[in-house]
Amino acid sequence: METIELRRPLLVNGKKLTELPCDMDAIGPDEFIRAEALANAKRNNEGSPSSMSEIDYGFHIYLGFEGIMAADQSIDIADLERIRGVDLVRIAGIGRFFALGADGDSTESDSDEPSESTATSTTAAPSK
């Protein structure tokens, strides 16, 4: 779970929030499908659909929203749709990384270890 620090506080249930919890690990099929449906509904009213999830910014935003709602069930979609500016871009980035399977926990390779070599050449020598 991560915490998103907001540049602009969000008023939720009479309380000003300066950060939002986000649990993308809690996203399951229902949340994934709901994010897609919400993005599609917005597109049908205001624009054309994107055929590639890699560049589907609306889908990324709603995936991020689903992660936030999974972490704090007192926050609903109407609250999150009031987010603006850089805060919205951050949430879209979280949704995008999730959709692409990039969880941010990449393991670093140990550069002190030699890479594995093959005993024989795998490239044929040019014939003369």
N, C-alpha and C positions, 0 to 999 in steps of 0.2 A: 504494500500500500504506500502511496506517496501523498504528499501535501502540496497543493497548488496555492502559492501565495498570490493574492489578488492585488493588482495595482489600484483598482477601484472597488471599494467594499460593496458587497451584495446584501441587500435587505431581504431576509428570509424570516417569516413569522415574527416580524417586529424586532429582529435582532440583526445588527450589522456584522456580517462575516468578512474577515480579512483574509481568510484562507479556507480552502475546501479540501476535504479528504477525497482521494480517488483510488478505487480498488479495481483495477482492470482484470485482476485474477478472478473476480467474482462474476465476470461477464460469461454468460452461457448462451445457448441457442436462442432463448426467448429475448434476452437483451440485445443480442446481435441483430435479430430479425426486427425487433422494435426500432432500433436505430436506423436500419435500412428503410423501414416503412415511414418513419418520421421524415427522413431526408427526402424520400420520394414524394411524400405529400407536399412538402414545401416546394419541390421542383415542379410538380404538376400545377401549382398555383402561380409560381413565379419564374420558371425557367425550364430549360431542357435537361433531360437526364444525362448523367455521365455513365458511359458504358464500362469504364475501368475503375475498379475500386481504389487503385493506386492514386488516382487524381480526383477522387470523389470527395471534395472538401466538406460538403454537407454531411455525408456519411461519417466522416472523421469527427466532425463536431458532435454529432449525436452519439457516436461511440464513446467519446470522452464524457459526455453528459451521463450516459448509462453507468460508467465507472464511478462517477461522483454520486449518483443516486444509490448505487449499490453500497457505497461506503457510508452514506448518511441518508437514511430513508425519510428524514424530515424535510428533505429538499426535493422538490418536484420539477418537472420539465418547464413549467411556467416560470419558476424562479430562475432556472438556468438560461432560459431564452432572453433574459434581461442583461446577460453579460455582454460587454462590449470591448472593443479595442484589443490590446495586446493580450488581455486575459482570455479572450475567445480564441486567439491564435495559438496560445499555449495549450488550451484544451484540444483544439483541432490537431495539434502536433502529437499529443498523447494518443488520440484516437487513430491517427495515421500510423504511428509506430506499432500500435497494437494490431491494426489491420494488416500490416506488412509482416507481422511476426517478429518484429524487432523489439525485444523486451528491455533493452538497455543493460542487460547483465552479460555482456559479451566477455568471454574468457580471453585473457591476454596470453599470447604465446610467450614462452620463456626464450628470449633471444640468446641466452647462454648455452642452450642445448643445441647441438648440431642437428640439422635436418637429416632425415633418413635418406640414404643414397642407395641406388640400385647397383647390384654387382655387375650387371652387363649393360651396355648402352642400348637404349630403346630407340635411338635414331640410326637409321641405316646410313652408312657412308656412301657418298656419291660414287657412282661407277664411272670409270674412265674409258 
